[in-house]
Amino acid sequence: LTGPRQECPAASPLDLVTRMLRGTLAAHQIRREIEAQFHRLKEMTAAPISHLDSHQHIHLIPSIQRMLVELASREAIDYVRIPWETSRSWTVKKLLLNCCFKKPRAGPHFWGTGFMGSNFTATKILHQLDYLQQRGVEEAVWMVHVGQTTASTPLDGYNRQRQRELAVLLD
């Protein structure tokens, strides 16, 4: 769930948490935003929605996670992503996430923390697919951040990485 909306103007995860702690962002505003973004997603795709996730893992805030779990239950969506990474690569982010959160009891394997930017290569994709096959994993979700720039998008390091990921996937 990403993108600025009326109730929750664009902010970093830290800004969001700060506003929640200060009491300047109420739970009903967050819930309304989650609902609005979810319904917009449903308008944009005919594909079934298999799982819910959030930008920068913001749904790991317990109150927001409860909202996503409630939405998933109501909409018959099987999974809310818990960032327990099962990829073969190790990063500091993966280590922190896997140490801080319990492994989910059900759901597909989720990958993504070690595959951003310059780490996103065709060779690494093939290695990860081999890794899955060797372990008999039949279902996995792979998180990528692909994107294209527009006239209004700055061509900074973050957006260059997103373009690179898209080029690798399209190659």
VOLONU-173810 format. One record per residue: x, z, y of N, C-alpha, C in turn. Coordinates in nm, 4 decimals, always signed. Each point is the difference from the previous one (the first is absolute). Example, Ala and Ser with C-alpha at 12.3 -4.5 7.8 and 13.67 -1.06 7.14 Angstrom:
! residues 2
+1.3190, +0.7800, -0.5690, -0.0890, +0.0000, +0.1190, +0.0900, +0.0000, +0.1200 .
-0.0350, -0.0720, +0.1050, +0.0820, +0.0060, +0.1190, -0.0770, +0.0730, +0.1090 .
//
This chain:
! residues 171
+0.0845, +0.0000, -0.1170, -0.0845, +0.0000, +0.1170, +0.0886, +0.0000, +0.1228 .
-0.0058, -0.1043, +0.0732, +0.0863, -0.0094, +0.1169, -0.0741, -0.0658, +0.1143 .
+0.0594, +0.0017, +0.1138, -0.0525, -0.0717, +0.1153, -0.0738, +0.0920, +0.0949 .
+0.0169, -0.0240, +0.1287, -0.0671, +0.0835, +0.0993, -0.1496, -0.0278, +0.0047 .
-0.0777, +0.1011, +0.0178, -0.1444, -0.0113, +0.0157, -0.0411, +0.0877, +0.1165 .
-0.1255, +0.0025, +0.0275, -0.0507, +0.0707, +0.1166, +0.0255, +0.1506, -0.0057 .
-0.0298, +0.0635, -0.1126, +0.0102, +0.1455, -0.0091, +0.1437, +0.0502, -0.0076 .
+0.0850, -0.0727, -0.0676, +0.1373, +0.0441, -0.0228, +0.0952, -0.1053, +0.0531 .
+0.0316, +0.0042, +0.1278, +0.0910, -0.1013, +0.0533, +0.1316, -0.0010, -0.0758 .
+0.0663, -0.1140, +0.0011, +0.1263, -0.0161, -0.0726, +0.0949, +0.1142, +0.0324 .
+0.0522, +0.0590, -0.1047, +0.0920, +0.1117, +0.0176, +0.0873, +0.0089, -0.1235 .
+0.1135, +0.0633, +0.0153, +0.0870, +0.0217, -0.1147, -0.0617, +0.1113, -0.0859 .
+0.0433, +0.0106, -0.1250, -0.0488, +0.1106, -0.0828, +0.0250, +0.1361, +0.0652 .
+0.1159, +0.0152, +0.0646, +0.0294, +0.1267, +0.0666, -0.0990, +0.0260, +0.1130 .
-0.0342, -0.1043, +0.0769, -0.0992, +0.0157, +0.1064, -0.1349, +0.0431, -0.0576 .
-0.0383, -0.0610, -0.1118, -0.1271, +0.0330, -0.0630, -0.0022, +0.1455, -0.0443 .
+0.1057, +0.0439, -0.0666, +0.0079, +0.1387, -0.0461, -0.0013, +0.0953, +0.1193 .
+0.0735, -0.0335, +0.1041, +0.0036, +0.0840, +0.1203, -0.1391, +0.0129, +0.0606 .
-0.0709, -0.1119, +0.0103, -0.1370, +0.0039, +0.0548, -0.0927, +0.0829, -0.0881 .
+0.0182, -0.0095, -0.1316, -0.0834, +0.0800, -0.0909, +0.0286, +0.1484, +0.0194 .
+0.1283, +0.0372, +0.0079, +0.0369, +0.1407, +0.0159, -0.0448, +0.0569, +0.1342 .
+0.0041, -0.0835, +0.1031, -0.0449, +0.0439, +0.1323, -0.1517, +0.0050, +0.0127 .
-0.0676, -0.0593, -0.0952, -0.1461, -0.0019, +0.0052, -0.0563, -0.1082, +0.0896 .
+0.0816, -0.0990, +0.0366, -0.0495, -0.1076, +0.0857, -0.0467, -0.1207, -0.0810 .
+0.0055, +0.0107, -0.1314, -0.0509, -0.1042, -0.0881, -0.0779, +0.0701, -0.1105 .
-0.1300, -0.0153, +0.0033, -0.0878, +0.0708, -0.0931, -0.0130, -0.0754, -0.1317 .
-0.0335, +0.0738, -0.1047, -0.0158, -0.0587, -0.1332, -0.1039, -0.1120, +0.0004 .
-0.1094, +0.0170, +0.0741, -0.1027, -0.1051, -0.0006, +0.0523, -0.1299, +0.0626 .
+0.0936, +0.0103, +0.0930, +0.0596, -0.1198, +0.0581, +0.0870, -0.0721, -0.1031 .
+0.0753, +0.0768, -0.0750, +0.0847, -0.0595, -0.1039, -0.0874, -0.0634, -0.1071 .
-0.1034, +0.0711, -0.0438, -0.0903, -0.0525, -0.1032, -0.0654, -0.1300, +0.0478 .
-0.0456, -0.0022, +0.1238, -0.0635, -0.1202, +0.0548, +0.0990, -0.1168, +0.0025 .
+0.1250, +0.0300, +0.0333, +0.1031, -0.1039, +0.0029, +0.0289, -0.0535, -0.1398 .
+0.0117, +0.0885, -0.0957, +0.0217, -0.0416, -0.1389, -0.1140, -0.0893, -0.0460 .
-0.1213, +0.0422, +0.0266, -0.1183, -0.0787, -0.0394, +0.0012, -0.1370, +0.0674 .
+0.0300, -0.0035, +0.1303, +0.0000, -0.1274, +0.0739, +0.1060, -0.0949, -0.0560 .
+0.1193, +0.0515, -0.0263, +0.1045, -0.0864, -0.0534, -0.0328, -0.0463, -0.1413 .
-0.0598, +0.0878, -0.0804, -0.0374, -0.0390, -0.1353, -0.1066, -0.1101, +0.0032 .
-0.0998, +0.0160, +0.0839, -0.1054, -0.1018, +0.0061, +0.0530, -0.1315, +0.0556 .
+0.0948, +0.0064, +0.0906, +0.0644, -0.1230, +0.0497, +0.0765, -0.0684, -0.1132 .
+0.0690, +0.0771, -0.0821, +0.0711, -0.0559, -0.1148, -0.0978, -0.0704, -0.0934 .
-0.1130, +0.0630, -0.0282, -0.0997, -0.0608, -0.0884, -0.0538, -0.1312, +0.0579 .
-0.0118, -0.0070, +0.1334, -0.0442, -0.1241, +0.0649, +0.1037, -0.1101, -0.0150 .
+0.1274, +0.0371, -0.0042, +0.1093, -0.0966, +0.0003, +0.0346, -0.0546, -0.1380 .
-0.0428, +0.0654, -0.1069, +0.0403, -0.0440, -0.1328, -0.1172, +0.0006, -0.0962 .
+0.0005, -0.0959, -0.0879, -0.0999, -0.0032, -0.1068, +0.0552, +0.0659, -0.1253 .
+0.1299, +0.0240, -0.0023, +0.0642, +0.0598, -0.1174, -0.0423, +0.1458, -0.0135 .
-0.0103, +0.0478, -0.1229, -0.0309, +0.1418, -0.0170, +0.1154, +0.0862, +0.0514 .
-0.0307, +0.1128, +0.0563, +0.1013, +0.0905, +0.0537, +0.0383, +0.0965, -0.1119 .
+0.1273, -0.0027, -0.0384, +0.0447, +0.0774, -0.1161, +0.0479, +0.1399, +0.0357 .
+0.0476, +0.0188, +0.1243, +0.0550, +0.1298, +0.0371, -0.0005, +0.0145, +0.1512 .
+0.0159, +0.1215, +0.0451, +0.0122, +0.0288, +0.1425, +0.1380, +0.0565, +0.0263 .
+0.0517, -0.0323, +0.1167, +0.1320, +0.0430, +0.0423, -0.0075, +0.0132, +0.1516 .
+0.1047, +0.0485, +0.0607, +0.0024, +0.0100, +0.1456, +0.1385, -0.0337, +0.0524 .
+0.0063, -0.0322, +0.1263, +0.1267, -0.0312, +0.0633, +0.0838, +0.1269, +0.0116 .
+0.1271, -0.0107, -0.0358, +0.0948, +0.1125, +0.0086, -0.0463, +0.1227, -0.0799 .
-0.0791, -0.0222, -0.1051, -0.0468, +0.1085, -0.0876, -0.0765, +0.1082, +0.0761 .
-0.0678, -0.0368, +0.1073, -0.0705, +0.0979, +0.0827, -0.1123, +0.0683, -0.0781 .
-0.0483, -0.0636, -0.1045, -0.1064, +0.0612, -0.0803, +0.0503, +0.1160, -0.0861 .
+0.1282, +0.0310, +0.0075, +0.0494, +0.1166, -0.0721, -0.0297, +0.1298, +0.0745 .
-0.0474, -0.0116, +0.1236, -0.0519, +0.1181, +0.0699, -0.1254, +0.0400, -0.0780 .
-0.0067, +0.1226, -0.0503, -0.1095, +0.0365, -0.0910, -0.1407, -0.0356, +0.0492 .
-0.0311, +0.0234, +0.1251, -0.1358, -0.0303, +0.0473, -0.0274, -0.1501, -0.0039 .
+0.0995, -0.0817, +0.0313, -0.0179, -0.1452, -0.0041, -0.0062, -0.0470, -0.1452 .
+0.0804, +0.0604, -0.0858, -0.0043, -0.0368, -0.1418, -0.1382, +0.0276, -0.0577 .
-0.0606, +0.1136, +0.0348, -0.1352, +0.0306, -0.0485, -0.0989, -0.1068, +0.0451 .
+0.0145, -0.0457, +0.1250, -0.0896, -0.1037, +0.0514, +0.0146, -0.1297, -0.0789 .
+0.1244, -0.0372, -0.0313, +0.0219, -0.1223, -0.0771, -0.0510, +0.0138, -0.1431 .
+0.0184, +0.1156, -0.0592, -0.0496, +0.0223, -0.1359, -0.1527, -0.0075, -0.0010 .
-0.0647, +0.0583, +0.0996, -0.1463, -0.0079, +0.0099, -0.0451, -0.1450, +0.0150 .
+0.0677, -0.0760, +0.0858, -0.0335, -0.1404, +0.0197, +0.0200, -0.0782, -0.1294 .
+0.1114, +0.0238, -0.0672, +0.0277, -0.0703, -0.1257, -0.1085, +0.0302, -0.1030 .
-0.0404, +0.1229, -0.0090, -0.1037, +0.0387, -0.0953, -0.1322, -0.0688, +0.0334 .
-0.0371, +0.0040, +0.1246, -0.1261, -0.0606, +0.0451, -0.0010, -0.1508, -0.0202 .
+0.1154, -0.0644, +0.0169, +0.0097, -0.1463, -0.0092, +0.0471, -0.0479, -0.1371 .
+0.0094, +0.0909, -0.0971, +0.0426, -0.0326, -0.1366, +0.1383, -0.0669, -0.0030 .
+0.0925, +0.0555, +0.0783, +0.1392, -0.0461, +0.0016, +0.0789, +0.0978, -0.0862 .
+0.0761, -0.0537, -0.0934, +0.0641, +0.0832, -0.1010, +0.1129, +0.0901, +0.0500 .
+0.0767, -0.0446, +0.1014, +0.1214, +0.0730, +0.0338, +0.0184, +0.0191, +0.1500 .
+0.0540, +0.1150, +0.0354, +0.0560, +0.0236, +0.1330, +0.1491, +0.0170, -0.0254 .
+0.0795, -0.0787, +0.0671, +0.1436, -0.0023, -0.0288, +0.0674, +0.1321, +0.0353 .
+0.0658, +0.0556, -0.0982, +0.0904, +0.1129, +0.0211, +0.1399, -0.0603, -0.0128 .
+0.0840, +0.0168, +0.0990, +0.1270, -0.0727, +0.0006, +0.1020, +0.0532, -0.0996 .
-0.0376, -0.0002, -0.1250, +0.0932, +0.0363, -0.1057, +0.0610, -0.1301, -0.0480 .
+0.1219, -0.0255, +0.0398, +0.0651, -0.1273, -0.0283, +0.0614, +0.0002, -0.1389 .
-0.0261, -0.1058, -0.0763, +0.0543, -0.0120, -0.1350, +0.1002, -0.1134, -0.0116 .
+0.0372, -0.0582, +0.1133, +0.0972, -0.1093, -0.0043, +0.1356, +0.0524, -0.0458 .
+0.0859, -0.0909, -0.0409, +0.1307, +0.0421, -0.0513, +0.0980, +0.0355, +0.1102 .
-0.0257, -0.0445, +0.1214, +0.0927, +0.0313, +0.1094, -0.0289, +0.1394, +0.0558 .
+0.1052, +0.0627, +0.0540, -0.0149, +0.1325, +0.0606, +0.0353, -0.0079, +0.1471 .
-0.0881, +0.0518, +0.0829, +0.0248, +0.0098, +0.1433, -0.0285, +0.1442, +0.0410 .
+0.0454, +0.0388, +0.1162, -0.0281, +0.1342, +0.0504, -0.1509, +0.0184, +0.0145 .
-0.0690, -0.1027, +0.0507, -0.1453, +0.0092, +0.0168, -0.0687, +0.0202, -0.1350 .
+0.0418, -0.0751, -0.1007, -0.0586, +0.0143, -0.1334, +0.0245, +0.1410, -0.0527 .
+0.1197, +0.0491, +0.0138, +0.0342, +0.1334, -0.0469, -0.0877, +0.1054, +0.0674 .
-0.0143, -0.0086, +0.1318, -0.0830, +0.0965, +0.0729, -0.1455, -0.0078, -0.0441 .
-0.0539, -0.1223, -0.0093, -0.1398, -0.0145, -0.0399, -0.0224, +0.0523, -0.1410 .
+0.0884, -0.0330, -0.0917, -0.0180, +0.0433, -0.1379, +0.0212, +0.1506, -0.0176 .
+0.0790, +0.0611, +0.0867, +0.0203, +0.1446, -0.0080, -0.1140, +0.0771, +0.0672 .
-0.0617, -0.0607, +0.0991, -0.1025, +0.0704, +0.0779, -0.1405, -0.0110, -0.0580 .
-0.0260, -0.0994, -0.0830, -0.1354, -0.0222, -0.0487, -0.0011, -0.0064, -0.1511 .
-0.1065, +0.0529, -0.0566, -0.0143, -0.0032, -0.1451, -0.0282, -0.1418, -0.0460 .
+0.0509, -0.0319, -0.1163, -0.0279, -0.1296, -0.0600, -0.1499, -0.0089, -0.0273 .
-0.0637, -0.1098, +0.0421, -0.1439, -0.0120, -0.0260, -0.0283, -0.0094, -0.1498 .
-0.1139, +0.0543, -0.0394, -0.0373, -0.0013, -0.1413, -0.0429, -0.1381, -0.0478 .
-0.0567, -0.0785, +0.0899, -0.0506, -0.1317, -0.0398, +0.0364, -0.1007, +0.1076 .
-0.0122, -0.1239, -0.0376, +0.0221, -0.1047, +0.0984, +0.1229, -0.0819, -0.0304 .
+0.0107, -0.1111, +0.0680, +0.1133, -0.0893, -0.0255, +0.1288, +0.0541, +0.0595 .
+0.1107, -0.0545, -0.0449, +0.1290, +0.0299, +0.0609, +0.0016, -0.0647, +0.1382 .
+0.0512, +0.0710, +0.0996, +0.0109, -0.0544, +0.1348, +0.1460, -0.0128, +0.0369 .
+0.0331, -0.1121, +0.0599, +0.1367, -0.0257, +0.0422, +0.0019, -0.0419, +0.1452 .
+0.1125, +0.0171, +0.0638, +0.0118, -0.0528, +0.1340, +0.1093, +0.0566, +0.0868 .
+0.0373, +0.1263, -0.0177, +0.0920, +0.0597, +0.0961, +0.1385, -0.0619, -0.0035 .
+0.0429, -0.0567, -0.1120, +0.1332, -0.0573, -0.0094, +0.0044, -0.1506, +0.0204 .
-0.1116, -0.0585, +0.0423, -0.0080, -0.1453, +0.0068, -0.0250, -0.0550, +0.1391 .
+0.0337, +0.0708, +0.1014, -0.0299, -0.0494, +0.1335, +0.1212, -0.0694, +0.0603 .
-0.0300, -0.0952, +0.0872, +0.1056, -0.0654, +0.0751, +0.1014, -0.0704, -0.0861 .
+0.1278, +0.0305, +0.0211, +0.1069, -0.0693, -0.0710, +0.0020, +0.0337, -0.1491 .
-0.0682, +0.1060, -0.0416, -0.0089, +0.0343, -0.1419, -0.1020, -0.0855, -0.0741 .
-0.0763, -0.0793, +0.0722, -0.1041, -0.0822, -0.0617, +0.0585, -0.1369, -0.0309 .
+0.0401, -0.0184, -0.1259, +0.0608, -0.1263, -0.0421, -0.0652, -0.0477, -0.1297 .
+0.0117, -0.1288, -0.0265, -0.0539, -0.0556, -0.1240, +0.0664, +0.0655, -0.1212 .
+0.1300, +0.0249, +0.0083, +0.0720, +0.0630, -0.1106, -0.0558, +0.1391, -0.0285 .
-0.0236, +0.0785, +0.1040, -0.0542, +0.1351, -0.0202, -0.1417, -0.0061, -0.0561 .
-0.0776, -0.0978, +0.0431, -0.1351, -0.0158, -0.0548, +0.0081, -0.0232, -0.1508 .
+0.0869, -0.0908, -0.0418, +0.0150, -0.0293, -0.1426, +0.0486, +0.1212, -0.0784 .
+0.0936, +0.0754, +0.0570, +0.0472, +0.1221, -0.0662, -0.1128, +0.1012, -0.0170 .
-0.0824, +0.0141, +0.1039, -0.1105, +0.0952, -0.0083, -0.1034, -0.0436, -0.1030 .
-0.0264, -0.1301, -0.0089, -0.0938, -0.0491, -0.1020, +0.0549, +0.0252, -0.1399 .
+0.1299, -0.0207, -0.0192, +0.0636, +0.0318, -0.1287, -0.0120, +0.1489, -0.0316 .
+0.0229, +0.0818, +0.1005, -0.0093, +0.1456, -0.0150, -0.1395, +0.0396, -0.0481 .
-0.1027, -0.0581, +0.0600, -0.1375, +0.0284, -0.0418, -0.0225, -0.0409, -0.1450 .
+0.0431, -0.1204, -0.0327, -0.0207, -0.0523, -0.1343, +0.0711, +0.0861, -0.1047 .
+0.1232, +0.0404, +0.0281, +0.0765, +0.0825, -0.0940, -0.0671, +0.1341, -0.0274 .
-0.0734, +0.0508, +0.0963, -0.0662, +0.1297, -0.0144, -0.1461, -0.0123, -0.0426 .
-0.0456, -0.1209, -0.0246, -0.1370, -0.0205, -0.0464, -0.1062, +0.0271, +0.1048 .
+0.0383, -0.0054, +0.1274, -0.0965, +0.0221, +0.1076, -0.0835, -0.1258, +0.0169 .
-0.1312, +0.0151, -0.0125, -0.0890, -0.1154, +0.0092, -0.0696, -0.0127, +0.1337 .
-0.0016, +0.1080, +0.0772, -0.0695, -0.0034, +0.1288, +0.0871, +0.0661, +0.1061 .
+0.0238, -0.0723, +0.1087, +0.0802, +0.0536, +0.1091, -0.0472, -0.0609, +0.1314 .
+0.0165, +0.0739, +0.1067, -0.0306, -0.0483, +0.1346, +0.1312, -0.0010, +0.0761 .
+0.0283, -0.1114, +0.0622, +0.1249, -0.0162, +0.0716, -0.0297, -0.0107, +0.1477 .
+0.0482, +0.0947, +0.0771, -0.0268, +0.0036, +0.1422, +0.1055, -0.0822, +0.0738 .
-0.0467, -0.0969, +0.0772, +0.0897, -0.0778, +0.0846, -0.0590, -0.0039, +0.1402 .
+0.0822, -0.0271, +0.0956, -0.0414, -0.0060, +0.1398, +0.0309, -0.1389, +0.0554 .
-0.0705, -0.0979, -0.0468, +0.0283, -0.1355, +0.0465, -0.0676, -0.0237, +0.1346 .
+0.0513, -0.0955, +0.0745, -0.0621, -0.0298, +0.1275, +0.0608, -0.1195, +0.0678 .
-0.0754, -0.0532, +0.0919, +0.0455, -0.1103, +0.0830, -0.0095, +0.0450, +0.1449 .
+0.0913, -0.0484, +0.0792, -0.0065, +0.0338, +0.1415, -0.0915, -0.0993, +0.0712 .
-0.0536, +0.0458, +0.1089, -0.0806, -0.0851, +0.0873, +0.0637, +0.0055, +0.1380 .
-0.0588, -0.0702, +0.0942, +0.0545, -0.0003, +0.1355, +0.0035, +0.1406, +0.0591 .
-0.0928, +0.0856, -0.0425, -0.0051, +0.1353, +0.0562, +0.0764, +0.1031, -0.0835 .
+0.0598, -0.0407, -0.1106, +0.0741, +0.0909, -0.0863, +0.1478, -0.0020, +0.0358 .
+0.0575, +0.1151, +0.0279, +0.1437, +0.0002, +0.0303, +0.0805, -0.0333, -0.1253 .
+0.1057, -0.0755, +0.0172, +0.0863, -0.0344, -0.1131, +0.1128, +0.1030, -0.0074 .
-0.0381, +0.1218, -0.0338, +0.0979, +0.1073, -0.0139, +0.0420, +0.0110, -0.1469 .
+0.0848, +0.0966, -0.0307, +0.0501, +0.0165, -0.1361, -0.1109, +0.0235, -0.1011 .
-0.0999, +0.0781, +0.0371, -0.1114, +0.0294, -0.0907, -0.0747, -0.1288, -0.0353 .
-0.0328, -0.0793, +0.0992, -0.0760, -0.1232, -0.0249, +0.0852, -0.1061, -0.0708 .
+0.1286, -0.0025, +0.0253, +0.0874, -0.0919, -0.0731, -0.0007, +0.0327, -0.1494 .
+0.0009, +0.1304, -0.0328, -0.0069, +0.0403, -0.1404, -0.1305, -0.0459, -0.0636 .
-0.1101, +0.0134, +0.0717, -0.1303, -0.0419, -0.0533, -0.0015, -0.1512, -0.0245 .
+0.0590, -0.0764, +0.0913, +0.0073, -0.1451, -0.0171, +0.0859, -0.0346, -0.1210 .
+0.1091, +0.0730, -0.0173, +0.0892, -0.0249, -0.1132, -0.0722, +0.0249, -0.1318 .
-0.0760, +0.1069, -0.0074, -0.0761, +0.0310, -0.1216, -0.0998, -0.1112, -0.0311 .
-0.0670, -0.0505, +0.1018, -0.0941, -0.1102, -0.0197, +0.0727, -0.1247, -0.0509 .
+0.1144, -0.0297, +0.0575, +0.0768, -0.1182, -0.0432, +0.0434, +0.0127, -0.1458 .
+0.0422, +0.1194, -0.0418, +0.0406, +0.0202, -0.1391, -0.1190, -0.0234, -0.0929 .
-0.1155, +0.0524, +0.0352, -0.1184, -0.0168, -0.0849, -0.0439, -0.1466, -0.0074 .
+0.0136, -0.0702, +0.1100, -0.0440, -0.1400, +0.0021, +0.0994, -0.0952, -0.0638 .
+0.1253, +0.0444, -0.0182, +0.1041, -0.0862, -0.0553, -0.0190, -0.0230, -0.1487 .
//
